[in-house]
Amino acid sequence: MTMSGIVEQVLKTTDVVGGGLLSYNQMLCLGTKKTYPLLVTKHTMPPGIEAKRRIRLMKQNEPVEEKKQEKEEIKSILEGIIREGARKMLQAAIEQEVIEYIASLADKTDENGKRMVVKNGFLPERSILTGIGPITIKQPRVRDKRKDKETFTSSILPRYIRRIPSLDNLIPVLYLKGISTGDFTEALSAILEENAKGLSANTVVRLKKQWEEEYKQWSKRDLTGKQYVYFWVDGIYFNVRLEDTGNKKQCFLVIIGALEDGTKELVAVLDGYRESKLSWIELLSDLKHRGLEKDPSLAIDDGGLGFWPALREVYPDTKEQRCWVHKTANILDKMPKSIQSKAKEKIHDIYLAPTKEQAFVAYNTFLSVYRTKFEKACDCLIKDKDTLFTFYDFPAEQWVHIRSTNVIESVFGTVRLRTDKTKGCGSRIATLTMVFKLACEAQKTWKKIKGYKLIPHVIQGVKFVDGEITDTGIKEA
């Protein structure tokens, strides 16, 4: 049945559903002839095996192929409507932007009183690649007759843009998963289908070069005057295999920081040998050399052996917090699956306790329950006791942020090394660039940490006990 036929029948049958439009599923079934030969059975039959068999056979008679075709027709029309609506909205927005720009320069006139800045037709059509397909836009042309004329640049649709920024994180993800540049077109086509036109291998190569320059400039930026209250740090391994055989154990070191106003931002991305002390010292020393003089109040790490000694050398006044998410996974890994669920609940009782005293009660309870049979699991918990409860000395509103390194895991969790490395090779600078770009895209969605108004107290050294400011703490600060 054609799409026009479906729409016509919808309009004719609105009374069937009480004067309103049919539901989406009802519309899909319009005009479809279904035959159910077993419906002659009496409807009074009590539910049982025969009734279930009848229902099963009825479902088998569903015209699946026809329904699927009609669904795709409807989907195509809906996508077209959405794309056209987006095009009109974008077109109207950029035209209004030009009108406001010209109106702001209405007082600029020549000796005859005529305006010096006017609209002059349209620039050639541009096709913008979006997540719903390509959108064609005609941008108004601005003519400036002033001697000191300036080129109008749209803030909505900058020059040379050919795709929306939300597509930029696809390329880093695919690269870090081990997809080679030559296979990008096929991979993008599988994800975006027809919307992938314009993202060819050559386009990817150009983007990589552009992003490499951005990374190089960013990694040398001046940090004078910056102060981070919290550091989240982690070492990440990816599926991509580096071209240098000596880089088999290469790890990418990432630091995300929280500023005085609670804003989270990417601080550093650098490659190193595993998560060695030397690699972390190199990274932290570079931050200090570029102007980051003040020690962060707290650093949260997954327990990498090299970070803590490096931190004590470069930023000795920074307190340490072990990531509870990683610690939980490490403990459960040393226990049989049959009891992991109950053990996990008891671990949650430890770090979700409202006070440090109650946390230690839950801590001792865990050890007394499992120490006899699962000594290795309990030893894993005991060895980091000194750094697992530091978060209680900071504002309670911020505990959800500083108990774990989830802020990093949420960015790179999907591209971490889960299986063997891929056969394709990648360069060191390209991989660093993709890590940087992926984090930058994620940074656009990061929110301020909770209780950020308490950060000045943290920086001043005010003492917190079980997440609350004490009177003695204020006096000591």
C-alpha positions in Angstrom: 0.0 0.0 0.0 1.4 3.4 -0.9 2.2 6.1 1.7 -0.5 8.4 0.3 -3.0 5.6 0.6 -2.1 5.2 4.2 -2.5 8.9 5.0 -5.8 9.0 3.1 -7.2 6.1 5.1 -6.0 7.7 8.3 -8.0 10.8 7.5 -11.1 8.7 6.7 -11.0 6.6 9.9 -10.5 9.2 12.6 -14.0 8.4 14.1 -12.8 4.8 14.8 -10.6 6.1 17.7 -13.1 8.5 19.1 -12.5 11.4 16.7 -8.7 11.5 17.2 -5.8 10.4 15.1 -4.9 6.7 15.0 -1.9 5.6 17.1 1.4 4.8 15.3 0.9 1.1 15.6 -2.7 1.3 14.3 -1.5 3.4 11.3 1.1 0.8 10.5 -1.6 -1.9 10.2 -4.0 0.1 8.0 -4.9 -1.5 4.7 -3.2 -4.8 5.8 -5.3 -7.8 5.2 -4.8 -10.4 7.9 -6.4 -13.8 7.9 -6.6 -15.9 11.0 -8.1 -19.3 10.1 -8.2 -20.5 13.7 -10.4 -17.7 14.9 -13.5 -19.9 14.3 -12.8 -21.4 17.7 -15.3 -20.4 20.4 -14.2 -17.3 22.3 -15.4 -18.9 25.5 -12.6 -21.4 25.5 -10.8 -21.2 28.8 -7.1 -20.2 28.6 -4.8 -23.2 28.2 -2.5 -24.9 25.8 -4.9 -24.7 22.8 -5.5 -21.0 23.4 -1.8 -20.3 23.6 -1.3 -22.3 20.4 -4.0 -20.2 18.7 -2.3 -17.0 19.7 1.1 -18.2 18.6 -0.3 -19.1 15.1 -2.1 -15.8 14.9 1.3 -14.0 15.4 2.9 -16.2 12.8 0.3 -15.0 10.3 1.3 -11.4 10.8 2.2 -9.7 7.5 5.8 -8.9 8.7 7.3 -7.9 5.4 4.5 -5.6 4.5 4.5 -4.0 7.9 8.3 -3.5 7.8 8.1 -1.8 4.4 5.4 0.5 5.6 7.4 1.4 8.8 10.4 2.3 6.7 8.2 4.5 4.4 6.8 6.3 7.5 10.3 6.6 8.9 11.6 8.1 5.7 8.8 10.7 5.7 9.3 11.6 9.3 13.0 12.1 8.8 12.3 14.3 5.8 9.9 16.4 7.9 12.4 16.7 10.7 15.2 17.6 8.4 13.2 20.2 6.6 12.1 21.7 9.9 15.7 21.9 11.1 16.7 23.5 7.8 14.0 26.2 8.0 14.9 27.0 11.6 18.6 27.3 10.9 17.9 29.4 7.8 15.7 31.8 9.7 18.3 32.0 12.5 21.2 33.0 10.3 19.0 35.5 8.4 17.9 37.1 11.6 21.6 37.3 12.7 22.5 39.2 9.6 19.5 41.6 10.0 20.6 42.4 13.6 24.2 42.9 12.5 23.2 45.3 9.8 20.8 47.2 12.1 23.7 47.6 14.6 25.6 49.5 11.9 22.6 51.6 10.6 24.4 54.8 11.7 27.3 54.2 9.3 26.3 56.1 6.2 28.0 57.9 3.2 27.8 61.5 2.2 24.5 60.9 0.5 23.0 59.3 3.7 23.0 55.8 2.3 24.0 52.9 4.5 27.5 51.6 4.2 26.7 48.1 5.4 23.8 46.4 3.6 22.5 42.9 2.7 23.5 41.8 -0.8 21.8 38.6 -1.8 23.0 35.2 -0.7 26.2 33.3 -0.7 26.3 29.9 -2.6 24.4 27.1 -1.0 26.2 25.1 1.6 25.5 21.5 2.7 25.9 20.9 6.4 26.3 17.3 7.5 24.2 16.6 10.6 23.1 13.5 12.6 19.8 13.6 10.6 21.4 13.9 7.3 22.7 16.8 5.1 20.9 20.2 5.4 21.3 22.8 2.6 21.6 26.4 3.8 21.8 29.7 1.9 23.7 32.3 4.0 22.9 36.0 3.4 25.8 38.1 1.9 26.8 41.3 3.7 28.3 44.1 1.7 30.5 46.6 3.6 31.5 49.8 1.8 33.5 51.3 4.6 37.2 51.9 4.2 37.9 50.0 7.4 35.5 47.3 6.5 35.3 44.1 8.4 34.2 40.6 7.2 31.0 39.4 8.8 31.3 36.0 10.4 28.2 34.2 11.5 28.4 32.8 15.1 25.7 30.3 14.3 27.2 29.0 11.1 31.0 29.8 11.0 32.9 29.8 7.7 34.0 26.5 6.3 31.9 24.4 8.7 30.8 21.3 6.9 29.5 19.2 9.8 27.9 19.7 13.2 30.3 19.3 16.2 28.4 16.4 17.6 29.9 14.2 14.8 33.4 15.1 15.8 33.5 12.6 18.7 32.7 9.7 16.3 36.1 9.8 14.7 38.2 9.7 17.9 36.1 6.9 19.2 36.5 4.8 16.1 40.3 5.5 16.0 40.8 4.5 19.6 38.8 1.3 19.0 41.5 0.4 16.4 39.7 1.4 13.2 42.2 2.4 10.5 41.8 5.6 8.5 41.1 3.6 5.3 38.2 1.8 7.0 36.6 5.0 8.4 34.2 5.5 5.5 32.8 2.0 5.9 32.6 2.3 9.6 30.9 5.7 9.5 28.5 4.4 6.9 27.4 1.6 9.2 26.7 4.1 11.9 25.3 7.0 10.0 24.0 5.2 6.9 23.5 7.7 4.1 24.3 10.6 6.4 28.0 9.6 6.3 28.5 11.3 2.9 31.2 13.9 3.2 33.2 12.0 5.8 35.6 10.4 3.5 39.1 9.0 4.3 40.7 12.3 3.0 38.4 14.3 5.3 39.4 12.2 8.3 43.1 12.8 7.4 42.6 16.6 7.2 40.7 16.6 10.5 43.5 14.6 12.2 46.1 17.1 11.1 44.0 20.0 12.3 43.4 18.4 15.7 47.1 17.5 16.0 47.9 21.3 15.8 45.2 22.0 18.4 46.6 19.4 20.7 50.2 20.7 20.4 49.1 24.3 21.2 46.9 23.1 24.1 49.6 21.0 25.6 51.9 24.1 25.8 49.3 26.5 27.2 50.2 28.8 30.1 48.7 27.7 33.4 49.8 30.7 35.5 47.1 31.7 37.9 45.2 28.5 37.6 44.2 26.6 40.7 42.6 23.2 40.8 41.0 22.0 44.0 40.6 18.4 42.8 42.5 16.1 40.4 41.0 12.9 38.9 43.8 10.9 37.3 44.0 7.6 35.4 46.2 5.7 33.0 44.3 4.3 30.0 45.2 1.7 27.4 43.5 1.5 24.0 43.0 -1.1 21.3 45.1 0.8 18.8 48.5 -0.7 18.4 51.3 1.9 18.1 53.7 1.8 15.2 56.8 1.6 17.4 57.4 -1.9 18.7 58.9 -0.4 21.9 55.5 1.2 22.6 53.7 -2.1 23.3 53.2 -1.1 27.0 52.4 2.5 26.2 49.8 4.0 28.5 48.0 7.4 28.1 47.9 9.5 31.3 44.9 11.7 31.8 44.2 14.4 34.4 40.9 16.1 34.8 40.6 19.0 37.3 38.0 21.0 39.2 38.5 24.7 39.3 37.6 27.2 42.1 34.1 27.7 40.6 33.4 24.0 40.4 33.9 23.7 36.7 35.6 20.5 35.5 38.1 20.7 32.7 40.8 18.6 31.0 44.2 19.4 32.5 46.6 17.1 30.8 47.0 14.2 28.3 50.4 12.6 27.9 51.7 9.1 27.0 54.0 7.2 29.3 55.5 3.8 29.9 52.7 1.9 31.7 51.8 4.1 34.7 55.3 4.4 36.0 56.5 7.0 38.6 58.8 8.5 36.0 56.0 9.1 33.5 53.8 10.7 36.1 56.7 12.9 37.4 57.2 14.1 33.8 53.6 15.1 33.4 53.2 16.7 36.8 56.5 18.6 36.6 55.5 20.0 33.2 52.2 21.3 34.7 54.2 23.0 37.5 56.8 24.4 34.9 53.9 26.0 33.0 52.6 27.9 36.0 50.5 25.4 38.0 52.2 26.2 41.3 49.5 25.6 43.9 48.9 22.1 45.1 45.5 20.6 44.5 43.6 19.8 47.7 42.8 16.2 46.8 43.8 13.8 44.0 41.6 10.8 43.2 43.3 7.8 41.5 42.5 4.2 40.7 45.6 3.0 42.6 48.3 3.1 39.9 51.6 2.4 41.7 53.5 5.2 40.0 51.1 8.2 40.6 51.2 8.4 44.4 55.0 8.6 44.7 55.2 11.1 41.8 52.5 13.3 43.4 54.3 13.4 46.8 57.4 14.7 45.0 55.8 17.4 42.9 52.7 18.4 44.9 53.5 17.1 48.5 50.5 18.9 50.2 47.9 17.2 48.1 45.8 14.6 49.9 45.1 11.2 48.4 41.9 9.4 47.8 41.6 5.8 46.3 38.8 5.2 43.8 36.1 3.1 45.4 34.8 1.9 42.1 38.1 0.3 41.1 38.7 -0.9 44.6 35.3 -2.7 44.7 36.0 -4.4 41.4 39.4 -5.5 42.6 38.0 -7.0 45.8 35.1 -8.8 44.0 37.6 -10.2 41.5 39.1 -12.3 44.3 35.8 -13.8 45.3 33.5 -16.4 43.7 30.6 -15.1 41.7 28.1 -16.8 44.0 28.8 -14.3 46.8 29.8 -11.2 44.9 26.4 -9.7 45.1 26.2 -9.8 48.9 29.9 -8.7 49.2 29.2 -5.8 47.0 26.4 -4.6 49.2 28.6 -4.8 52.2 31.3 -2.7 50.4 28.7 -0.1 49.6 27.8 0.0 53.2 31.3 1.1 53.9 31.8 4.1 51.6 28.1 5.2 51.6 28.1 5.5 55.4 27.2 9.0 56.6 30.2 9.2 59.0 33.7 7.9 59.1 33.0 6.1 62.3 30.1 4.2 60.8 32.2 3.5 57.7 34.8 1.8 59.9 32.1 -0.3 61.6 31.0 -1.5 58.2 34.7 -2.0 57.2 35.3 -4.2 60.2 32.1 -6.1 59.6 33.2 -7.0 56.1 36.5 -8.3 57.3 35.0 -10.4 60.1 32.5 -12.0 57.6 34.9 -12.7 54.8 38.5 -12.8 56.3 38.5 -16.6 57.0 37.5 -17.8 53.6 38.6 -15.0 51.3 41.8 -13.6 52.7 43.1 -12.2 49.5 40.0 -10.1 49.0 40.2 -8.7 52.5 44.0 -8.0 52.1 43.1 -6.0 48.9 40.7 -3.9 51.1 43.2 -3.5 54.0 46.2 -2.4 52.0 44.6 1.0 50.9 42.9 1.7 54.2 44.8 5.0 54.7 43.6 6.5 51.4 40.0 5.0 51.1 38.4 7.3 53.7 40.0 10.7 52.9 36.8 12.0 51.3 35.2 12.3 54.7 37.5 15.3 55.3 35.8 17.2 52.5 32.3 18.7 51.9 29.6 16.0 52.0 27.9 17.5 48.9 31.0 16.6 46.9 31.5 13.0 48.1 29.7 11.7 45.1 32.4 13.3 42.9 35.5 12.6 44.9 35.0 8.9 45.9 35.8 7.7 42.4 37.4 8.5 39.0 34.0 8.1 37.3 34.5 11.4 35.5 37.3 9.8 33.5 35.7 6.5 33.1 32.5 8.1 31.6 34.7 9.6 28.9 36.9 6.7 28.0 35.0 3.7 29.2 33.8 2.7 25.8 37.2 2.8 24.2 39.4 1.3 26.9 41.4 -1.8 26.0 39.0 -4.7 26.7 40.4 -7.2 24.2 43.7 -7.8 22.3 45.1 -4.8 20.4 44.1 -4.4 16.8 46.4 -5.3 13.9 46.4 -1.8 12.4 49.1 0.6 13.5 48.6 4.2 14.9 51.1 7.0 15.5 51.8 8.3 19.0 50.8 11.9 18.2 47.6 10.8 16.4 46.5 8.7 19.4 47.3 11.5 21.8 45.3 13.8 19.6 42.3 11.5 19.5 42.4 11.1 23.3 42.5 14.9 23.6 39.7 15.5 21.1 37.4 12.9 22.7 37.9 14.5 26.1 37.3 18.0 24.7 34.0 16.9 23.2 32.9 15.3 26.5 34.0 18.4 28.4 31.2 20.4 26.7 28.6 18.3 28.6 30.4 18.4 32.0 28.5 20.1 34.9 29.9 21.8 37.9 30.5 19.7 40.9 27.8 19.8 43.6 28.5 22.1 46.6 30.9 24.2 44.5 30.2 27.2 46.8 32.1 25.4 49.5 35.3 25.1 47.4 36.8 28.4 48.8 36.6 26.9 52.3 38.5 23.8 51.0 41.2 25.9 49.4 41.6 28.0 52.6 42.1 24.8 54.5 38.9 24.9 56.6 38.6 21.6 58.5 35.6 19.3 57.6 34.6 16.4 59.8 32.2 13.9 58.2 31.6 16.4 55.4 30.6 19.3 57.6 32.5 22.4 58.7 33.4 22.5 62.3 33.8 25.6 64.5 37.4 24.7 65.3 38.0 24.1 61.6 37.0 27.7 60.8 39.3 29.1 63.5 42.2 27.0 62.4 41.8 28.2 58.8 
